[in-house]
Amino acid sequence: MRKLLLLLILGLLLLTLTACNTDGDNDDTSSTNATTTQTTTEMEDKKPVIYLYPTEATDVVVQLDYKGELITTYPPYDGQWRVRAYPDGTIVNKADGKTYSYLFWEGKSDIEYDFSKGFVVKGADTATFLQDKLSEIGLLPHEYNEFIVYWLPQMEQNDYNLIAFQTDRYTDNAKLSIEPQPDSVLRVFMAYRPLEEPVAIEEQLLQPFERKGFTVVEWGGCQIE
């Protein structure tokens, strides 16, 4: 009888220990899963478009050195764009003989954009703000209108937008090489973050752009979550 009682006690102890070990394994698995689901956020540089304005019809080669992954290009980019550019901005792509208004690309990278200075703008005021600031920077009406038509639907419904125009951080991440070398280059890139409430930020000073000779203009943007 004593042997039977000892066997029952030992059996219960074994069951208890097994149950504890199983719970411990489940805890480890949950911890591992939580760690592996963490991801690195990649930013999408959306719709950078490049306008070419030579002083006369000119054969131009444009190369883009982008520190990220190109998602879409139009016309197709095969390491360079070879085009015939005209003073009114018309571009004829030599690869297909078709006419384009600009060169277009989109990509994604892990760049961190600079929000140390910028502007906090009500969503409802976005169109007016962009008209004023893009004109102040130096975009022509048809250029900033195309910019606004693309970005306004994504921004005007937000309560507020924190907007910062990027300079070296963007141009270092997406370098352009153009032959023949242009006389003046303007690259406007807007990074913005939707806000529910306004925040305090030092206002960004914008430098006006002077067009002279063979001019290249680019604009694009990125939403930061």
C-alpha positions in Angstrom: 0.0 0.0 0.0 2.8 2.4 0.9 4.5 1.6 -2.5 1.3 2.4 -4.3 1.0 5.8 -2.5 4.6 6.6 -3.2 4.1 5.9 -6.9 1.1 8.1 -7.1 2.9 11.0 -5.4 5.9 10.7 -7.7 3.5 10.6 -10.7 1.9 13.9 -9.6 5.3 15.5 -9.1 6.3 14.6 -12.6 3.1 16.0 -14.1 3.6 19.2 -12.2 7.2 19.7 -13.4 6.3 18.9 -17.0 3.5 21.5 -16.9 5.9 24.2 -15.6 8.5 23.4 -18.3 5.8 23.7 -21.1 4.7 27.1 -19.9 8.4 28.3 -19.9 8.8 27.1 -23.5 5.6 29.1 -24.5 7.0 32.2 -22.8 10.2 31.9 -24.8 8.4 31.5 -28.0 6.2 34.5 -27.5 9.3 36.6 -26.7 11.0 35.4 -29.9 7.9 36.2 -32.1 7.6 39.6 -30.6 11.2 40.3 -31.5 11.1 38.9 -35.0 8.0 41.0 -36.0 9.9 44.2 -35.6 10.8 45.7 -39.0 12.8 48.6 -40.3 10.8 51.3 -41.9 11.7 52.3 -45.5 10.7 55.7 -46.9 9.3 56.0 -50.4 10.5 58.9 -52.4 7.4 59.5 -54.5 7.2 61.0 -57.9 10.4 62.9 -58.3 10.1 64.4 -61.8 12.9 66.0 -63.7 12.4 68.8 -66.2 15.0 69.8 -68.7 15.2 73.3 -70.2 18.2 73.8 -72.5 18.6 77.1 -74.4 18.4 75.2 -77.7 17.6 71.6 -78.8 20.2 69.5 -77.1 21.1 65.8 -76.7 21.2 65.1 -73.0 22.3 62.1 -70.9 20.8 61.9 -67.3 22.1 59.4 -64.7 20.6 58.8 -61.3 22.8 57.5 -58.4 20.1 56.5 -55.9 21.0 54.9 -52.5 18.0 52.8 -52.4 15.7 50.6 -54.7 14.1 52.1 -57.7 10.5 51.1 -57.9 9.2 52.8 -61.1 10.7 54.8 -63.9 9.1 56.5 -66.9 10.4 56.4 -69.5 12.3 53.2 -68.5 15.6 53.8 -66.9 18.4 51.4 -67.9 21.3 53.1 -66.1 20.8 56.3 -67.9 18.2 58.3 -69.9 19.4 59.5 -73.3 17.1 62.2 -74.6 16.7 65.1 -77.0 15.6 68.1 -74.9 14.0 71.3 -76.1 13.7 74.8 -74.5 10.0 74.5 -73.8 10.7 71.4 -71.7 9.7 68.8 -74.3 11.7 65.6 -74.1 12.1 63.0 -76.8 13.4 59.7 -75.4 16.0 58.2 -77.8 15.2 54.6 -76.7 11.6 54.6 -78.0 11.3 57.9 -80.0 8.4 59.0 -77.8 7.7 62.4 -76.3 7.6 63.1 -72.6 7.0 66.1 -70.4 9.6 65.0 -67.8 11.7 62.1 -66.5 9.9 60.3 -63.7 11.2 57.9 -61.0 10.1 56.5 -57.6 12.2 54.6 -55.1 12.4 53.5 -51.5 15.4 53.8 -49.0 16.1 53.9 -45.3 17.1 57.6 -45.3 16.1 59.7 -42.3 14.8 63.2 -43.4 15.5 66.4 -41.4 12.7 67.9 -39.4 14.8 70.2 -37.2 13.2 73.2 -39.1 10.0 73.4 -41.1 6.4 74.5 -41.1 3.2 73.3 -39.4 0.3 73.8 -41.7 -3.4 73.1 -41.3 -4.6 70.5 -43.8 -7.2 72.9 -45.2 -4.5 75.5 -45.9 -2.1 73.1 -47.7 -2.9 74.3 -51.2 -2.3 78.0 -50.4 0.8 77.2 -48.5 2.3 75.1 -51.3 1.5 77.7 -53.9 3.2 80.4 -51.9 6.3 78.4 -50.9 6.9 76.6 -54.1 6.6 79.9 -56.0 9.0 81.5 -53.5 11.5 78.8 -54.0 11.4 79.2 -57.8 9.0 76.7 -59.4 7.0 78.0 -62.3 3.2 77.7 -62.2 2.9 74.6 -64.4 5.6 72.9 -62.2 4.1 73.7 -58.8 0.6 73.0 -60.1 1.6 69.5 -61.0 3.3 69.2 -57.6 0.1 70.3 -55.8 -2.2 68.1 -57.9 -0.2 65.1 -56.9 0.3 65.8 -53.2 -2.8 67.8 -52.2 -5.3 64.8 -52.0 -2.9 63.1 -49.6 -2.4 66.2 -47.3 -5.5 68.3 -47.2 -7.6 65.9 -45.1 -5.0 65.8 -42.3 -5.6 68.0 -39.3 -2.1 69.4 -39.7 1.0 68.7 -41.6 4.6 69.1 -40.5 6.5 70.0 -43.7 10.2 70.4 -44.2 11.9 70.9 -47.6 15.0 68.8 -47.8 18.3 69.9 -49.3 21.6 68.1 -48.9 20.1 65.1 -47.2 17.9 64.4 -50.3 20.4 65.3 -53.0 23.2 63.2 -51.4 20.8 60.2 -51.4 19.7 60.7 -55.0 22.6 62.2 -57.0 22.1 63.4 -60.5 24.7 63.4 -63.2 23.8 65.3 -66.4 25.7 65.9 -69.6 26.1 68.5 -70.9 26.4 70.1 -67.5 23.4 72.4 -66.7 24.0 76.1 -65.8 21.4 76.0 -63.0 19.8 73.1 -61.0 16.8 73.3 -58.7 15.9 70.1 -56.7 12.8 70.6 -54.5 11.9 67.7 -52.2 9.2 67.9 -49.5 9.1 65.5 -46.6 5.9 65.8 -44.4 4.3 64.1 -41.4 0.6 64.2 -40.7 -0.3 65.6 -37.2 -3.4 65.6 -35.1 -2.2 68.6 -33.1 0.2 71.4 -34.0 3.8 71.3 -32.7 6.4 74.1 -32.1 9.2 74.2 -34.7 11.6 76.7 -35.9 10.5 78.1 -39.3 12.7 77.0 -42.3 14.3 79.7 -44.4 13.9 79.0 -48.1 16.4 80.2 -50.7 15.0 81.6 -54.0 16.3 80.1 -57.2 17.6 82.0 -60.2 17.2 80.3 -63.6 20.0 80.9 -66.1 21.2 79.1 -69.2 20.5 75.3 -69.4 18.2 74.8 -66.4 17.2 71.5 -64.7 14.3 71.4 -62.2 13.2 68.5 -60.1 10.5 68.0 -57.5 9.3 65.2 -55.4 8.2 64.3 -51.9 7.8 61.7 -49.1 5.2 61.0 -46.3 6.7 60.1 -43.0 4.5 58.0 -40.7 
